[in-house]
Amino acid sequence: EEQNRLLQYQPDQPQNPKVLRIAIIGAPNAGKSTLSNQLLGRKVFPVSKKVHTTRCKARGVVTYEDTQLIILDTPGLTNPHKAKRHKLDKAMLTDPWDSMKHADLVLVLVDVSDHWTRNSLSKEVLSCLSQFPQIPSVLVLNKVDLLKNKFILLDVVTELTEGIVNGKKLEVRSALEPNSSSSAKSPLQITQASPPQNRAPEPHCLQEAGQAPEGSGLDNSSSMRASESSCGSEAAQGPRCCGPRDLKNMKGWPCFQEIFMLAALHGEEVDTLKRYLLMQAKPGPWEFHSGVLTSQTPQEICDNIIRGKILEYLPLEVPYGVVQVTEVWEEGAGGELLIVQNLLVPRKSHMMMLIGRGGKVISRIAQEAGQDLMNVFLCDVRLKLKVDVKS
């Protein structure tokens, strides 16, 4: 009831409101929901190690002083064949595109720990960017903490941007010190620093934000930046993004305005990205009351969190056939939230997997989901899960 009231309230507009609608797109399991949760400061979007944990578009709301960021968390861009394989709704194919139509800025998230996919954007992502070339785009490289050799990032950036950032050609140089190790423990510091608050951001080339971390193997002369001669000529021409492009031979997108490198799971460098997003907001009325954290109902949040845990602990594609039915949702005498949910599975063998030996699997899911729900709702939660075969 409280959430419904907040969503129905007229937004409490500050004197000079600013707003930015952000679409986060990328391949399945790139970390879009994890990044969204970190930006929000609470885990309201489901996450798991399996693909297609997010099943529909949902909005998160960050309100800071006079600025409101509206985060459009979307399902991973996929194709009809994969959608059928994972029993996905048709909305999974259209929701990312619908989110792009309402976005002021798009974040393209890439999992750099996946050596199979990190050197090229998927055709679905490229097609999405090509259809909306007028929307400013930012490349976000996620899971950089999992890379032992951080110099891989130099090649990844070059491939994913086609050597051009903000309309300027990148010149990539990497100088290894003779005695340096190629395995760096800390991320390479080449994210762009945010401009000072009192002046508008200026177009600039990708540069390192200070010295390379100790042990990274980069000396002070090593950098990734646009060459001076190229900057002048490219800037005069402007970014070469005037409409849909021929995607057949494209691996990257030459129209990114900025590049950020972070580890969303641990929150590393997420604040840097958040400050950048707040600075990109434009004057405009808020869409939500400042007390709103997400457009989802509490029941939707509950279903999503439980489904995320089911995906985490069931093998292969078994969890995609589970149907969730909430039987009890009420407030207890002590103010705690009582939730009873029945999980319906298509086969008895699936039921045995979900329950686990001695009930260990279902107990673990209930315990972890209940803890996550307490962190979201900020109250005690008693969660009971039952398992039945679909009749």
Buried (B, 14 or more C-beta within 10 A) or exposed (E): EEBEEBBEEEBEEBEEBBBBBBBBBBBBBBBBBBBBBBBBEBBBBBBBEBBBBBBBBBBBBBBBEBBBBBBBBBBBBBEEEBBEEBEBEEBBBEBBBBBBEEBBBBBBBBBBBBEEBBBBBBEBBBBBBBBBBEBBBBBBBBBBBEBEEBBBBBEBBBBBBBBBBBBBBBBBEBEEEEEBEEEBEBBBBBBBBBBEEEEEBEBBBBBBEEEBBEEBBBBEEBBBBBBEEBBEEBBEEEBEBEEEBEBEEBEBBBBBBBBBBBBBBEBBBBEBBBBBBBBBBEEEEBBBBBBBBBBBEBBBBBBBBBBBBBBBBBEEEBBBBBEBEEEEEEEEEEEBBBBBBBBBBEEEEBBEBBBBEEEEBBEBBBEBBBBBBBEBBEEBBBBEBBBEEEE
